[in-house]
Amino acid sequence: MHPEYKDQLPGLNRIEGQVKGIKRMIENRRYCVDILTQIKAAKAALHKVEQEILKKHMQHCLKHAVTTNNEMDIQEKIDELMTLLSKRI
């Protein structure tokens, strides 16, 4: 069973609002630095959500694999994380 992530929905709703705000700023031809500042804020908020989900994944899914002592499951979880982390920008 997968962990629950509903606690991340308020943050995602804020990010959605930030992105819509950035779109409006672009449509209204706002100052470049103001737009970039808002983009950085949205990226930081998205990073925070990412970190919380990663933390919960490690505390639940990876921990479960380790406690069951299933070597194939453990290796699969490690490989998934390594693949995911290698794709980071």
Secondary structure, 3 states (H helix, E strand, C coil): CCCCCHHHHHHHHHHHHHHHHHHHHHHCCCCHHHHHHHHHHHHHHHHHHHHHHHHHHHHHHHHHHHHHCCHHHHHHHHHHHHHHHHCCC
